[in-house]
């Protein structure tokens, strides 16, 4: 949760700022963003104030727009009248600094796409996509437009190390887009500790783990494992076993032998389980098998567990609405509501047809599935099919489940038991973490997740990990 008071206090610490207030305003794309309003004691350029804030706050707490007012509007009771604060006006001109203006056709196209998707104008060549309010869905939309308008097919992971227009344009125009492609993505490769390898969710990309890599200790390497078919001219894996074998080869390219520390996000948890089984069969050690917010209760305990899950779901409904639904922007909420209605309607039709299996498409799997380009929709369907066909077998080691209060791990949170128990003969440790299925990988929740991971990997005691500052 972002506390505006903390941002306001930081703004007031600048010697030229007399008063400050922070609120949220929707941008042209309908996304909520932070807006800062200041009253100045002396002239101050807003770029200077932004640099001051970026030195003292995580990037997600730096307002996307800063406005100077002669005075803050006040209510008759003497409080700031937030309703009377003016809406931010996005600049209509191009960046004033020559080296920030688009110079090539590729840079011009990228600038146009970014300004439309992010609802901002005047974006410079060196502005960071995520600092401007971008996130994984917008990154996928943006790269889909890049494929259509520039003919370059890039995995979302390219944005981890190339988050600016000038860097992305260089990849498109100068680099061989296929030569350096790999299932292994070095999110934070520095350090001498055993690496943590994180397996993608059902979308196949690893952008979720970007902030996690920033929050781990500087000597803790973290790699993402992305779907093979995100690379051009690569075919989809047809089974979980095939995915696991390919990702093990990717891990061995940087760590030839175990013990291996593996984590899987949601769908990736099943892949991580199979990786651990294959490593164990090959005589390699597994130091950690971590699952991020997925519990296979339906697969391991049958109909009774499924009914109990729905009872617990109703009990947890208020908390789920607060943590998952009410944190969405208006556009995200509309997309999510349409998706839920669609999936519920298809389930009803299936029941009316005597349990008949209806065709599945990408729009049934995730809320924004229909918005993805064709190769991403095909990947979603391939992963969904592989998941349905996979029959998990026991693993002799231990599973560490990081569970939120959301839909996917309600059973674990309400009963303290997990469907992983039938598969992990070494036992299951359930660690409750804040956030929801996706927001657990975003600030401020990801800092807590990183601390628990460091403890689970044996690096530091939990208390020390929780007290450490987040590495950014």
Secondary structure, DSSP 8 states (H G I E B T S, - for coil): ---HHHHHHHHHTSTTEEEEEEEEEE-TTS-EEEEEEEEESS---HHHHHHHHHHHS-GGGS-SEEEE-SS--B-TTSSB-GGGS-------S--SSGGGS--SHHHHHHHHHHHHHHT-SS--TT--TTTTT--HHHHHHHHHHHHHHH-----TTHHHH--SHHHHHHHHHTS-TTTT--SEEEEE--SSS--EEEE--TT---GGGHHHHHHS-TT--EEEE--GGGSTT-----SHHHHHHHHHHHHHTT-SSS-EEEEEETHHHHHHHHHHHHHHHTT--EEEEEEES---HHHHHHHHHHHHHHHHHHHTHHHHIIIIITTS-HHHHHHHHHHHHHHHHHHHHHHHTTS------HHHHSTTGGGS-HHHHHHHHHHHHHHHH-----BSS-EEEEE-SSGGGHHHHHHS--GGGGTBTT-EEEEE-SS-TTGGGSTTHHHHHHHHHHHHTTSS-HHHHHHS----
